[in-house]
Structures are given as C-alpha cells and as structure tokens.
Amino acid sequence: MKKIMFLAISLLCGMNAIAQEYKLQAPDKNVSTTLFEALQNRHSVRDFSTKEITEAQLSNLLWATIGVNREDGRMVAPTAMNRQEVSVYVATKDATCLYNPKEHSLTVINMEDIRPILTGRQTSVGNAPIFLIIVSDSSKFGDSTGFAELDAGYVSQNICLAAAAMGLGTVPRAMMDRDAVKKALNLGEKQLVVLNHPIGYPNE
C-alpha cells in the first residue's frame, strides 16, 4: 500500500511541536519513459485534480529536480561554478518543507498551507496537491543575480520533464506574492523567490 505524502510528517508533528527532518524513501530511477517521450508529453497544466501524490512519487520528483547523482555531491541540475545556490521547497495543505538533496530528506519549515499565496490570480492551479518553489541564493555570486536566475531555469526544466515522465502535470509560474512567500519560508535578503510549480494530476 502506497504511503500518502506527508502522512508520516503529520504524525510526527502531532507528537512533537515540529518534526525537524523527515527522510524520504530512496528514489526509483528505473523509469521506462524516455527523454523524448517526456518532451513529447510535456505541456502546461493549470487545472488540477485533488488526487494526492504518494511519497514514492514525491521522492522521484525531488530527486529528478535537484537531487545528487554523483558521489562527489554534484546534482542533476547544473549550477554555475557548482555553487549549488538553488533550493527547492515543497508546499502542501499540511506543511511547507525544504528539500535537502544530499540527505534526500525534508526539513519542516512550518505547518501552514501557503498555497494560496502562490496561486495569485490563477485560482485554477489552487487544487494542485503540491507546489515546488524554486529559490536562488544570489549571495553566492556577489552582487550578480543573473547566474542564480539562470540556474533556477535548469531546475524548472527538470521539474517539467520529470512530471511529464511520471504522468503528472505542471506549469512554471512567476505569479505569486513574493514578499509573503519570503516571509513564510524564512528567507534571507539575498534569497530570490524565482518560480513556483503546481504539480498534480490534470483535471480531465
């Protein structure tokens, strides 16, 4: 029986004020969909079913987004000078978490549903069971933000292709209340909220 996403986190948080870290199950990298099939299937989805995503699906999706694929700690998404300045946050109706690529784990940031501040005027995306939020730390490049935003684009493309390969829908979005998102995620001044991706099953 498949685990429903964040069930274990919810149970832990019921026993403790906030469970600091939750280890995800190992990703299953034996996906039968080819790259060209994923490219063929990729399209923007803005209307989602409320059907939940399992922990196994979330594990695969996060690894494909910005997970570690080499023993030296380098990641599936390239970053300029290997600064690894991009972070990915997961927002659901139950919690908001930071993905830790090297540990393949989630750190709970808060137990709030921040999806409404991510939807903006596009309320049709609000049913998506999860949002992935792409954040870049421009301080790792001095005063320049160009590399940070460029690297966020690579991560966004990974999300699009991974979702298509898994039979899920998504769309990269810049529309959101950035100030409210920064506050909810406890971000620093130099951390840029670049994009968000609602992810779920298309509402067909």
Protein Blocks (a to p, Z undefined) as FASTA:
>chain_A
ZZdehklmmmmmmmpmbdfbacdddddfbbfbdfklmmmmgccdfbdcfbdcdfklmmmm
mmmmmpcfbfnopafbdcehhlopaccddddfkbccdddfklopaddfbfcdfklmmnmm
mlmlmmpmbdcdddddfklnojafklmmmmmmmmmmmmmmmmmmnopacdddfbdcfklm
mmmnopafklccfbdcddddddZZ
